[in-house]
Each structure stands twice: as structure tokens, then as C-alpha cells.
Amino acid sequence: MHQRALPPRRFLELVDLHRRLLRAMTNACNWPAAYREVGAIVNAIEAVNGGAWPGSPTERLTLRKQQAEARVQLINISAHEMRHDVSISVAEELLADLARIPASERDEWWLIEGEAENRFGIALKVDGQYDRALRHFNRAIALARAHHDEPLECFWKIDFAAAQLRTDPDAALASLRDISDYANAHPCDAASTWQSVAFMADIHLAGAELATLDPTSSDADDLVVTIARRMERVHLASERNGWGYDEGAAALIAGSCAAFVGRSSEAMAWMMRVIDVAARDRSASFQWKAHVALAQLCFDADARHAGAELHAREGERLIRDHIERRPQESTASVRARYAGPLAQLHRVWSGVDRTRAAALLRDYPEIRGDWRAAAPLYVAVGPGALFFMN
């Protein structure tokens, strides 16, 4: 399509279509498709850049905002794809560009600035720079509060708490409980904004509670069963609403809870549901977590279970592919993040196929190191299994 031949209004409609597709792909965690939409937006806008485009000043401002939004999403996509160098670089450049906007116009850009600060915080969190991430999350929260966007403020507080969980778990848990209570106290009609806030808070709270759980406490099983029931409700409602991320994340936690209390068959059913969601939404993050969990569930039930080898192979393939596709600059941090999951696969391979176990250890010696601080959130199940959560 020749963008210059389109009237400005039609061209903006075309870019807006790509923008909405981009949002849908990022909400579904379909990062490759989201990356393609970013490229479509950037290429379309670059094709008409310059003084010859007949758009009005208002239309040109809309175009600049859409281009900035695409850069925000590039920060987000790159962070989730573990391309920290790209994510952090784009965020720093975008925030520097936004800072040069005249003060008289800055108010029009507050949402894009807030999203840039928030996504920068996510990139820094994934990179392990928790204190720096918290500063950028706070800036985003302040912008939402100043513009009286309460749901958005809550969303960004959830992200803050997710990073704070690594530095001050007690404060993070208290904050997530407060946000969950506050969001659930609002009328939460099906697919409403407040229901979305409530579900996101509940998912993060459940993951945080499991990650900080003392498995030796007398009420550990009761707490886990309560979490599982809450996640089952979130899963079913998210499925009805078409909220793929919440649907998959709740199922992943519900499966981990079932495994914790010894309901292996139920745990396997939940993990297979995660794989269904991941295949539908093309979410590699959900896929590898479910396969690693299933490999352990099958192995711990019976070392000769055919599923142990099947799921270990698929989990290892997904993780290796993700590591090997990363740029050289981010290889060390990516390998550190995946050392924990690979260590669990090494445990399975050690009992199923010693040759594969040796090859995995040779290629990823990090699995013998202290990888726990860099790993995704997880819950310990039994004497050796670890189940990883989004």
C-alpha cells in the first residue's frame, strides 16, 4: 500500500489499526507478532515523514504520538524477549526525547511518558536492576496519580510491587494485598477495567504468596488451597473475557498449587491447559514453564514415565532456542535467568538420560551455580521440584 497516496485521515486510521493490533498482541504476550506490528507502524510513519505530507498540525501531532507509542511497546517487547540492551536503550532515548517537549505541551504527553517510565521499569526489573526499576515505576505512578487515573495507578503499583518483592518481600506483599482489596471492592462487572485490575493484582499476589511461602508452616496447605480456588475463578472469568495473559497465568499458578498439595493429576491437567493457552496465543513464556513443570510432575510420579522425556525435551528446546536467539550483549543475563529452569531439567535428565544430562551441564554450567536470585518466581514442591510462574 502506498501511504503517501492515502488522505491523512485514512492514513491515520491505517496506523491506528496497526496500533490496536499491537496492543492485542502484547496483551496476549505474542511477542513476535507484536514486534512485526511495531515495524509496520514505524515503516508506515517513516514513509510519510517530512514536509510533503499534507496532514494538519493536529494530524501530525497524532502521528508523532502513535510513533512514540510504538517505541513504548518496543521497550515492552524487548524486555519480555530478554533483549535488555535494546529495551533499556530505546527507553532512555524515548524519555530523553519526551523531556525536550516544551513544558506548555507536556501535559498532552503524560500517558505516553508514564507508559515509557513503567516499561523502562519492567526492563530494568527483568535485567535485575531492582532499585533503579523502582524509581522509574514511582515516576509512572506519580503521573497517573496527578492525572487522576486510579485504575492505571493501581496497575503501575502492581508492577512496582513485583519488583519490590525482590528487595522487600514483606512490603511488596502488603502492597499487593491492599491493591487487591481495593480493586475487588469496586463494582467489577465482566470485562470491566476494575475487574482487570483486580485479576492482575490477584495473580501477582498469588505468585508472591507462593514464592514467599514457608512450606513447613502448619497452615501452608490451607493457604495454597485458598490461592488455588482464587486462581481457578480468575482463570474461568479471564477465559470468558478473552484475557489470554490472565487466563494462562492463573492456570499456571493453580497447577503449581495442585502439585504443592500432592494432586498430581490435577496439576498435570492445569499445565496442559497452560500449553493450550500458550499455543493459541503463541506465548513461549507460558510454554516453557508448563513443559518444565510437566517434566518434573511425570518424573517424580515415575522416573520411567514417557511424559518426563517428552516434556523435558520440549522445555529444553524452547529455552535453548530463546537463549541462542538473544544478542551477544545480553547472553550472560539471559543464561543466568534460565539457569534455574535448566537445573530442574538437568535433575530430570539425570534420572532419564544421563547423556542428555551431561550435555546440558556442559553447555550451561551456570546450573551448578547460585542462580536463585536471577530466576523467575517459583514455588518449591516436595524435596526437589520447582515450579516457575509468570
C-alpha positions in Angstrom: 0.0 0.0 0.0 1.4 3.5 -0.9 0.9 5.5 2.3 1.5 8.9 0.6 -1.4 8.3 -1.7 -3.8 8.0 1.2 -5.7 11.1 2.6 -4.3 12.0 6.0 -7.4 10.8 7.8 -7.3 7.4 6.1 -3.6 7.1 6.8 -4.1 7.7 10.5 -6.8 5.1 10.5 -4.4 2.6 9.0 -1.7 3.4 11.6 -4.4 3.1 14.3 -5.4 -0.3 13.1 -1.8 -1.5 13.5 -1.6 0.2 16.9 -4.7 -1.7 18.1 -3.3 -5.0 16.7 0.0 -4.2 18.5 -1.9 -3.8 21.8 -3.8 -7.0 21.2 -0.5 -8.9 20.5 1.3 -7.6 23.6 -1.8 -8.3 25.8 -1.6 -11.9 24.6 2.2 -12.0 25.1 2.6 -12.8 21.4 5.9 -11.0 21.2 7.0 -12.0 17.6 3.7 -10.8 16.2 3.9 -7.6 18.3 7.3 -6.9 17.0 6.0 -7.1 13.5 3.3 -4.6 14.3 5.9 -2.2 15.7 7.8 -2.5 12.4 4.6 -1.9 10.4 3.8 1.3 12.4 7.4 2.7 12.2 7.8 1.9 8.5 4.4 3.5 7.6 5.2 6.7 9.5 8.7 6.9 8.1 7.3 6.6 4.6 5.3 9.9 5.1 7.8 11.8 7.3 8.7 15.2 6.0 7.1 18.4 4.9 5.4 16.9 1.9 2.7 15.0 3.9 -0.5 17.1 3.7 -1.7 16.4 7.3 -2.8 19.2 9.6 -0.9 20.2 12.7 -3.3 18.1 14.8 -2.9 15.1 12.5 0.9 15.5 12.6 0.7 15.5 16.4 -1.4 12.3 16.4 1.2 10.7 14.1 4.0 11.7 16.5 2.1 10.2 19.4 1.5 7.0 17.6 5.2 6.7 16.7 6.0 7.3 20.4 3.5 4.6 21.5 5.2 2.1 19.1 8.5 2.9 20.8 6.9 2.3 24.2 5.8 -1.1 23.0 9.2 -1.9 21.6 10.6 -1.3 25.1 8.0 -3.8 26.5 8.5 -6.4 23.8 12.3 -6.3 24.0 12.2 -6.7 27.8 10.0 -9.7 27.6 12.2 -11.2 24.9 15.1 -10.7 27.3 16.8 -8.2 24.9 17.6 -5.9 27.8 20.2 -3.9 25.9 17.6 -2.9 23.2 14.8 -2.3 25.8 16.9 0.0 28.0 18.5 1.9 25.1 15.0 2.6 23.5 13.6 3.7 26.8 16.5 6.1 27.5 16.2 7.6 24.1 12.4 8.0 24.2 12.4 9.6 27.7 15.1 12.0 26.5 13.0 12.9 23.5 9.9 13.4 25.7 11.9 15.6 28.1 12.6 18.0 25.2 8.9 18.6 24.5 8.1 22.2 25.6 6.5 22.5 29.0 3.4 24.0 27.5 2.8 20.8 25.6 3.9 18.2 28.1 0.5 17.6 29.6 -0.7 16.2 26.3 2.0 13.5 26.5 1.7 12.4 30.1 0.2 9.0 29.3 3.0 8.1 26.9 5.6 9.4 29.3 4.0 7.4 32.1 3.9 4.2 30.0 7.6 4.8 28.9 8.6 5.1 32.6 6.6 2.0 33.5 8.0 -0.1 30.6 11.5 1.1 31.4 11.0 -0.1 35.0 9.9 -3.5 33.7 13.0 -3.7 31.5 15.2 -2.8 34.5 13.4 -5.3 36.7 13.9 -8.2 34.2 17.6 -7.1 34.0 17.9 -7.4 37.8 18.3 -3.6 38.4 15.6 -3.6 41.1 16.3 -0.3 42.8 16.6 1.6 39.6 13.4 0.0 38.4 11.5 1.1 41.5 12.5 4.7 40.8 11.0 4.6 37.3 7.9 2.8 38.5 7.4 5.6 41.0 7.6 8.3 38.3 4.9 6.5 36.3 2.7 6.1 39.4 3.1 9.9 40.2 2.0 10.8 36.6 -1.1 8.5 36.9 -2.0 10.0 40.3 -1.5 13.6 39.1 -4.0 12.9 36.2 -6.5 11.1 38.4 -6.3 7.8 36.6 -6.9 5.5 39.5 -7.0 2.1 37.7 -3.8 2.9 35.8 -2.2 4.0 39.1 -3.1 0.6 40.5 -1.7 -1.3 37.5 1.6 0.5 37.9 1.6 -0.1 41.6 1.3 -3.8 40.9 4.4 -3.6 38.7 6.2 -1.7 41.5 5.3 -4.4 44.0 6.5 -7.1 41.6 10.0 -5.5 41.6 9.9 -4.7 45.3 9.3 -8.4 46.0 13.0 -8.9 45.3 14.2 -6.3 47.7 11.5 -6.0 50.4 9.1 -9.0 50.2 7.0 -8.0 53.3 6.3 -4.5 51.9 5.5 -6.0 48.5 3.0 -8.5 49.9 1.3 -5.8 52.0 1.0 -3.5 48.9 -0.4 -6.3 46.7 -3.0 -7.2 49.4 -4.0 -3.5 49.6 -4.4 -3.2 45.8 -6.3 -6.5 45.6 -8.7 -5.5 48.3 -9.2 -2.0 46.9 -9.8 -3.2 43.3 -12.1 -6.0 44.4 -14.1 -3.6 46.4 -15.1 -1.7 43.2 -18.1 -3.0 41.1 -16.3 -5.5 38.9 -18.6 -6.1 36.0 -17.5 -8.7 33.5 -14.5 -7.4 31.5 -14.5 -4.0 33.3 -11.4 -2.0 33.9 -11.6 -2.7 37.7 -12.0 -6.4 37.1 -8.9 -6.3 35.0 -7.0 -4.5 37.8 -8.4 -7.0 40.4 -7.3 -10.0 38.4 -3.8 -8.6 37.8 -3.5 -7.8 41.5 -4.8 -11.3 42.5 -2.4 -13.1 40.1 0.6 -11.1 41.3 -0.4 -11.6 45.0 -0.9 -15.3 44.5 2.5 -15.7 42.9 4.1 -13.6 45.6 2.4 -15.6 48.4 3.6 -18.9 46.9 7.2 -17.6 46.3 7.5 -16.5 49.9 5.6 -19.4 51.4 7.2 -21.4 54.3 6.3 -25.0 53.3 6.9 -26.2 56.9 4.3 -23.9 58.4 1.2 -25.7 59.8 -1.2 -23.7 57.6 0.8 -23.9 54.3 -1.6 -26.4 52.7 -4.7 -24.4 53.6 -3.2 -21.2 52.2 -2.2 -22.9 49.0 -5.8 -24.4 48.6 -7.2 -20.9 49.1 -4.9 -19.5 46.4 -5.8 -22.3 44.0 -9.5 -21.5 44.4 -8.9 -17.8 43.7 -6.9 -18.6 40.6 -9.5 -21.0 39.3 -12.1 -18.2 39.5 -9.7 -15.8 37.7 -8.9 -18.4 35.1 -12.5 -19.1 34.2 -13.5 -15.4 34.1 -10.5 -14.5 32.0 -11.3 -17.2 29.6 -14.8 -15.7 29.2 -13.4 -12.2 28.8 -10.7 -13.3 26.3 -7.9 -12.1 28.6 -5.2 -14.6 27.5 -2.4 -13.5 29.8 -4.6 -13.7 32.9 -6.1 -17.0 31.7 -2.6 -18.6 31.3 -1.0 -17.0 34.4 -3.9 -18.1 36.7 -3.8 -21.7 35.3 0.0 -21.8 35.8 -0.4 -20.8 39.5 -3.4 -23.2 40.0 -1.3 -26.1 38.6 1.6 -25.2 40.9 -0.9 -25.2 43.9 -2.3 -28.6 43.0 1.3 -30.0 42.8 2.1 -28.5 46.2 -0.7 -30.3 47.9 0.0 -33.6 46.1 -2.7 -33.6 43.5 -0.5 -34.6 40.6 -3.2 -35.5 38.1 -5.0 -32.1 38.7 -1.6 -30.3 38.4 -1.0 -32.0 35.0 -4.4 -31.0 33.8 -3.8 -27.4 34.7 -0.4 -27.4 33.0 -1.8 -28.9 29.8 -4.4 -26.1 29.9 -1.5 -23.6 30.1 0.0 -25.2 27.0 -3.3 -24.9 25.2 -3.4 -21.1 26.0 0.3 -20.7 25.1 -0.2 -22.4 21.7 -3.3 -20.3 20.9 -1.6 -17.0 21.9 2.0 -18.1 20.9 3.4 -17.4 24.3 6.8 -19.1 24.6 7.0 -17.9 28.3 3.9 -19.9 29.3 5.0 -22.9 27.1 8.4 -23.5 28.6 7.1 -23.1 32.2 4.4 -25.6 31.6 6.7 -28.1 30.0 9.3 -27.8 32.7 6.6 -28.4 35.3 5.1 -31.4 33.4 8.6 -32.9 33.0 9.0 -32.8 36.8 5.5 -34.0 37.6 5.9 -37.0 35.3 9.4 -37.8 36.5 8.5 -37.5 40.2 5.5 -39.8 39.7 7.5 -42.4 37.8 11.1 -42.0 36.5 10.1 -44.2 33.5 7.1 -42.1 32.7 7.2 -41.3 28.9 5.9 -37.8 29.6 9.1 -37.0 31.6 11.3 -37.3 28.5 8.7 -35.7 26.2 8.2 -32.6 28.2 11.9 -32.3 29.2 12.8 -32.3 25.5 10.3 -29.6 24.6 11.1 -27.5 27.6 14.8 -27.6 26.9 14.2 -26.9 23.2 12.2 -23.8 24.0 14.7 -22.5 26.5 17.8 -23.2 24.3 16.1 -21.5 21.4 15.3 -18.4 23.4 18.9 -18.2 24.8 20.5 -18.7 21.4 18.4 -16.1 19.6 19.5 -13.4 22.0 22.1 -10.8 21.0 25.6 -11.4 22.4 25.4 -8.4 24.7 22.5 -9.9 26.7 23.7 -13.6 26.7 25.1 -13.6 30.3 21.9 -12.2 31.9 19.6 -14.5 29.9 21.7 -17.6 30.7 21.5 -16.6 34.4 17.8 -16.2 34.3 17.3 -19.6 32.7 19.8 -21.4 34.9 17.1 -22.4 37.4 14.7 -23.9 34.9 17.6 -25.7 33.2 18.7 -27.1 36.6 15.3 -28.6 37.0 15.5 -30.2 33.6 19.0 -31.5 34.5 17.5 -33.2 37.5 15.0 -34.9 35.3 17.6 -35.9 32.6 19.9 -37.3 35.3 17.3 -39.9 36.0 16.1 -40.4 32.5 19.0 -39.9 30.1 22.5 -39.4 31.6 23.9 -38.5 28.2 21.5 -35.6 27.8 22.1 -34.5 31.4 25.9 -34.3 30.7 25.3 -32.4 27.5 23.1 -29.9 29.3 25.6 -29.4 32.1 28.4 -29.0 29.6 26.5 -26.3 27.6 25.1 -24.5 30.7 27.5 -24.8 33.7 25.5 -22.0 35.3 23.0 -24.6 36.6 25.6 -25.6 39.2 25.9 -22.0 40.5 23.8 -19.9 42.7 21.0 -19.0 40.2 18.1 -18.4 42.6 18.3 -14.6 42.7 18.1 -14.3 38.9 15.4 -16.9 38.3 11.7 -16.2 37.6 9.4 -16.5 40.6 9.0 -20.1 41.7 7.4 -22.3 44.4 9.2 -25.3 45.8 7.2 -28.5 45.6 8.4 -31.5 47.5 12.1 -32.3 48.0 13.3 -31.4 44.5 10.8 -29.8 42.2 10.5 -26.1 41.4 7.5 -24.7 39.5 8.1 -21.3 37.8 5.4 -18.6 37.5 4.8 -15.6 35.3 
